[in-house]
Amino acid sequence: MSQMVELLESFPLTDGGSIESRLKGVRFFKSTHHIPRKPIVYEPGICIIAQGHKIGYLGGQMFQYDANNYLVTSVTMPFECETFANPEEPLLGLYIDVDMAQLHDLLGRLGIQTEVGNAGENGLPRGIGPAVMAEDMADATNRLIKSLQSETESQILGSGLVREILYRALCGTQAPVLYSLAMYSGAFSQVARVLKVMQRNYAEKLDVEKLANTARMSASAFHRAFKEITSDSPMQYLKKVRLTKAKDLMVQESMKAYIAADKVGYESSSQFSREFKRYFGQSPADMMRELRV
């Protein structure tokens, strides 16, 4: 058993869910059983797994993250995920939000902002991907988890250890994703800005032309860059965001499906039901019946 597993097992983790740690922006998670491939949304952050593994599916490609590979997500990213765990060896890990102020400060201190800014736009990095868990990253993670066992240590040491973990990620193989996110100009940053607009204003009538104008790009250049980063077209991405938000409303607020559909921008409840079933594998009615059982 690794030190990270032992440290995580000292917390009262909820099976199948995540809990906030003593430090804002750091959450622990646990699962004791296999979870079939299903849609999921990750916010910008670093996902570190101590035991078990997950497989992500995005744009026809697969990637695994486990005890040897952490995951970096630089933009809000809908994708599909399968979890591998069992009661004897549950999935254990933590998710650390990326603090943009910290990211900018670290890049400035590293003196690489100019270099990244001049890198050009060929081959935009995808907004999500695994990186090898180096010894320094594992050590910093262990020290962070240990500090979170104590209220005093979490307040005194926690933020500095999160900063160290972000620095270690900037030294890893997914560093270009974080570099690109931090740039104020360039296609990646322009698309990232539009993704935030879509997350806030998903219920509005949005089209590629309007989104491209927000990004200050031509429609064709925007569409191409958007797909390179997210593996979805802008309208496919928007649909996933709307469906995920509607599901949250139905599950967390017991909202009826047709009301949730209207809240997230659907004009047709029948179209919403069709697309919901295609995306989540069950109709809104079936999902609500399952939750009531």
C-alpha positions as CSV (number, residue, x, y, z in Angstrom):
1,M,0.0,0.0,0.0
2,S,1.4,3.4,-1.0
3,Q,1.8,6.3,1.4
4,M,-0.8,8.3,-0.5
5,V,-3.4,5.5,-0.1
6,E,-2.7,5.3,3.6
7,L,-3.1,9.1,4.0
8,L,-6.4,9.2,2.0
9,E,-7.8,6.3,4.0
10,S,-7.5,8.4,7.2
11,F,-10.3,10.7,5.9
12,P,-14.1,9.8,6.2
13,L,-14.6,9.5,2.4
14,T,-18.1,9.0,0.9
15,D,-18.3,6.1,-1.5
16,G,-19.2,7.2,-5.0
17,G,-18.8,10.9,-4.3
18,S,-16.4,13.6,-3.4
19,I,-15.9,15.7,-0.3
20,E,-14.4,19.1,0.3
21,S,-11.2,19.0,2.2
22,R,-10.2,21.6,4.8
23,L,-8.7,23.7,2.0
24,K,-10.9,25.4,-0.6
25,G,-10.3,24.0,-4.1
26,V,-9.1,20.6,-3.0
27,R,-11.6,17.6,-2.9
28,F,-11.2,14.0,-2.1
29,F,-13.1,11.2,-3.9
30,K,-13.6,7.4,-3.5
31,S,-15.4,4.6,-5.3
32,T,-15.6,1.0,-4.3
33,H,-17.1,-0.4,-7.5
34,H,-16.8,-0.3,-11.3
35,I,-18.7,2.6,-12.9
36,P,-19.5,2.0,-16.6
37,R,-18.5,4.6,-19.2
38,K,-20.7,7.6,-18.8
39,P,-20.6,11.4,-19.6
40,I,-18.8,13.6,-17.0
41,V,-17.6,17.2,-16.9
42,Y,-14.3,18.2,-15.3
43,E,-13.6,21.8,-14.4
44,P,-10.0,23.1,-14.9
45,G,-7.8,21.2,-12.4
46,I,-5.4,18.4,-11.6
47,C,-6.8,15.0,-10.9
48,I,-4.5,12.7,-8.9
49,I,-5.3,9.1,-8.3
50,A,-3.7,7.0,-5.6
51,Q,-5.4,3.7,-6.2
52,G,-7.6,2.3,-9.0
53,H,-7.8,3.9,-12.4
54,K,-10.1,5.7,-14.8
55,I,-10.2,5.7,-18.6
56,G,-11.4,8.8,-20.4
57,Y,-12.9,8.8,-23.9
58,L,-12.7,11.9,-26.0
59,G,-12.9,12.4,-29.7
60,G,-12.3,8.8,-30.6
61,Q,-9.3,8.6,-28.3
62,M,-8.7,7.0,-24.9
63,F,-6.5,8.0,-22.1
64,Q,-5.9,6.4,-18.7
65,Y,-5.1,8.1,-15.4
66,D,-4.0,6.2,-12.4
67,A,-1.4,6.1,-9.7
68,N,1.3,6.6,-12.3
69,N,-0.4,9.3,-14.4
70,Y,-2.3,12.3,-13.1
71,L,-4.8,14.2,-15.3
72,V,-4.6,17.9,-16.2
73,T,-7.7,19.7,-17.4
74,S,-7.3,23.3,-18.6
75,V,-10.8,24.2,-19.7
76,T,-14.3,23.0,-18.7
77,M,-14.3,19.7,-20.5
78,P,-17.3,17.3,-21.1
79,F,-16.0,13.8,-21.9
80,E,-16.9,10.2,-21.1
81,C,-15.2,8.3,-18.3
82,E,-15.1,4.7,-16.9
83,T,-14.0,4.0,-13.4
84,F,-12.3,0.8,-12.3
85,A,-12.4,-0.1,-8.6
86,N,-13.6,-2.8,-6.2
87,P,-14.3,-3.0,-2.4
88,E,-10.8,-4.5,-1.8
89,E,-9.0,-1.8,-3.7
90,P,-11.3,1.2,-4.0
91,L,-10.5,4.1,-6.3
92,L,-9.0,6.9,-4.1
93,G,-7.8,10.3,-5.2
94,L,-8.1,14.1,-5.0
95,Y,-8.9,16.9,-7.4
96,I,-7.2,20.3,-7.2
97,D,-8.7,23.3,-8.9
98,V,-6.3,25.4,-11.0
99,D,-6.0,28.9,-9.6
100,M,-5.4,31.3,-12.5
101,A,-3.7,33.9,-10.4
102,Q,-1.3,31.4,-9.1
103,L,-0.7,30.1,-12.6
104,H,0.1,33.5,-14.0
105,D,2.4,34.3,-11.1
106,L,4.3,31.0,-11.5
107,L,4.7,31.5,-15.3
108,G,6.0,35.0,-14.7
109,R,8.5,33.8,-12.1
110,L,9.6,31.0,-14.4
111,G,10.3,33.6,-17.2
112,I,8.6,31.6,-19.9
113,Q,5.6,33.8,-20.7
114,T,7.3,35.5,-23.7
115,E,8.5,32.2,-25.0
116,V,5.0,30.6,-24.9
117,G,3.5,33.7,-26.4
118,N,5.7,33.4,-29.4
119,A,5.1,29.8,-29.9
120,G,2.6,30.2,-32.7
121,E,-0.7,28.4,-33.3
122,N,0.3,25.2,-35.0
123,G,-0.9,22.1,-33.2
124,L,-3.0,23.6,-30.4
125,P,-2.9,21.4,-27.3
126,R,-6.0,19.5,-26.3
127,G,-7.7,20.8,-23.2
128,I,-7.2,17.6,-21.2
129,G,-4.6,14.9,-20.9
130,P,-2.5,12.7,-18.6
131,A,1.0,13.4,-17.4
132,V,3.5,11.0,-15.7
133,M,3.4,11.1,-11.9
134,A,7.0,12.1,-11.2
135,E,8.5,11.5,-7.8
136,D,8.5,15.3,-6.9
137,M,4.8,15.5,-7.8
138,A,4.0,12.5,-5.7
139,D,6.0,13.8,-2.7
140,A,4.3,17.2,-2.9
141,T,0.9,15.5,-3.0
142,N,1.6,13.3,0.0
143,R,2.7,16.4,2.0
144,L,-0.5,18.2,0.9
145,I,-2.8,15.4,2.0
146,K,-0.9,15.0,5.3
147,S,-1.3,18.8,6.0
148,L,-5.1,18.4,5.4
149,Q,-5.4,16.1,8.4
150,S,-4.9,19.2,10.6
151,E,-6.9,22.4,10.6
152,T,-3.8,24.4,11.6
153,E,-1.5,22.8,9.1
154,S,-4.0,23.0,6.3
155,Q,-4.3,26.8,6.8
156,I,-0.6,27.4,7.2
157,L,0.9,24.9,4.7
158,G,-2.0,24.0,2.4
159,S,-2.0,26.8,-0.1
160,G,1.8,26.7,-0.5
161,L,1.7,22.9,-1.2
162,V,-1.1,23.4,-3.8
163,R,1.2,26.0,-5.4
164,E,4.1,23.5,-5.5
165,I,1.8,20.9,-7.1
166,L,0.8,23.4,-9.8
167,Y,4.5,24.2,-10.3
168,R,5.3,20.5,-10.6
169,A,2.5,20.2,-13.3
170,L,4.2,23.1,-15.1
171,C,7.3,20.9,-15.2
172,G,5.4,17.9,-16.6
173,T,4.3,16.7,-20.0
174,Q,0.9,18.6,-19.9
175,A,2.7,21.9,-19.3
176,P,1.8,23.3,-22.8
177,V,-1.9,23.0,-21.9
178,L,-1.4,25.2,-18.8
179,Y,0.9,27.6,-20.7
180,S,-1.7,28.1,-23.4
181,L,-4.5,28.6,-20.9
182,A,-2.5,31.4,-19.1
183,M,-1.8,33.4,-22.3
184,Y,-3.9,36.5,-22.8
185,S,-3.7,36.1,-26.6
186,G,-3.6,33.3,-29.0
187,A,-6.2,30.8,-30.2
188,F,-6.2,28.6,-27.1
189,S,-6.8,31.6,-24.8
190,Q,-9.5,33.0,-27.2
191,V,-11.3,29.7,-27.2
192,A,-11.0,29.3,-23.5
193,R,-12.6,32.7,-23.1
194,V,-15.5,31.6,-25.2
195,L,-15.9,28.4,-23.2
196,K,-16.4,30.4,-20.1
197,V,-19.1,32.5,-21.9
198,M,-20.8,29.2,-23.0
199,Q,-20.7,27.9,-19.4
200,R,-22.3,31.1,-18.1
201,N,-24.8,31.8,-20.9
202,Y,-25.7,28.3,-22.1
203,A,-29.4,29.0,-22.0
204,E,-29.1,31.8,-24.5
205,K,-29.4,31.5,-28.3
206,L,-25.8,31.0,-29.3
207,D,-24.4,30.2,-32.8
208,V,-20.9,29.7,-34.3
209,E,-20.9,33.2,-35.8
210,K,-21.7,34.9,-32.5
211,L,-19.2,32.8,-30.6
212,A,-16.5,33.4,-33.2
213,N,-17.1,37.1,-32.8
214,T,-16.6,36.8,-29.1
215,A,-13.3,35.0,-29.8
216,R,-12.4,37.7,-32.4
217,M,-11.8,35.0,-34.9
218,S,-13.3,34.0,-38.3
219,A,-16.0,31.4,-38.0
220,S,-13.8,28.8,-39.8
221,A,-10.7,29.5,-37.7
222,F,-12.8,29.4,-34.5
223,H,-14.5,26.2,-35.4
224,R,-11.2,24.5,-36.2
225,A,-9.4,25.7,-33.1
226,F,-12.4,24.8,-30.9
227,K,-12.5,21.2,-32.2
228,E,-8.7,20.9,-31.7
229,I,-9.0,21.8,-28.1
230,T,-12.3,20.1,-27.1
231,S,-12.7,17.4,-29.7
232,D,-16.2,18.7,-30.2
233,S,-17.8,21.3,-32.5
234,P,-19.1,24.4,-30.7
235,M,-22.7,23.3,-31.0
236,Q,-21.9,19.7,-29.8
237,Y,-20.1,21.2,-26.8
238,L,-23.0,23.5,-26.1
239,K,-25.4,20.6,-26.3
240,K,-23.4,18.6,-23.7
241,V,-23.3,21.6,-21.4
242,R,-27.0,22.1,-21.6
243,L,-27.8,18.4,-21.1
244,T,-25.5,18.2,-18.1
245,K,-26.9,21.4,-16.5
246,A,-30.5,20.0,-17.1
247,K,-29.5,16.7,-15.4
248,D,-28.1,18.6,-12.4
249,L,-31.4,20.6,-12.1
250,M,-33.5,17.4,-12.2
251,V,-31.3,15.5,-9.7
252,Q,-30.4,18.2,-7.3
253,E,-33.6,20.3,-7.3
254,S,-36.1,17.5,-8.3
255,M,-37.1,19.7,-11.3
256,K,-39.5,18.3,-13.9
257,A,-37.8,17.5,-17.2
258,Y,-39.7,19.9,-19.4
259,I,-39.0,22.8,-16.9
260,A,-35.3,21.9,-16.8
261,A,-35.2,21.7,-20.6
262,D,-36.6,25.2,-20.8
263,K,-34.2,26.5,-18.2
264,V,-31.2,25.4,-20.2
265,G,-32.4,26.7,-23.5
266,Y,-34.3,23.9,-25.2
267,E,-37.4,25.1,-27.1
268,S,-38.7,21.5,-27.7
269,S,-39.1,19.1,-24.8
270,S,-39.4,16.2,-27.2
271,Q,-36.0,17.1,-28.7
272,F,-34.6,17.5,-25.2
273,S,-35.8,14.0,-24.3
274,R,-34.3,12.4,-27.4
275,E,-30.9,14.1,-27.0
276,F,-30.9,13.4,-23.2
277,K,-31.4,9.7,-23.8
278,R,-28.8,9.6,-26.6
279,Y,-26.2,11.3,-24.3
280,F,-26.9,9.7,-21.0
281,G,-28.3,6.3,-22.2
282,Q,-31.7,6.7,-20.5
283,S,-34.6,9.0,-20.8
284,P,-35.3,11.8,-18.3
285,A,-38.3,9.8,-16.9
286,D,-36.2,6.6,-16.5
287,M,-33.5,8.5,-14.7
288,M,-36.0,10.1,-12.3
289,R,-37.7,6.7,-11.6
290,E,-34.3,5.2,-10.9
291,L,-33.4,8.0,-8.4
292,R,-36.7,7.5,-6.5
293,V,-36.0,3.8,-6.0
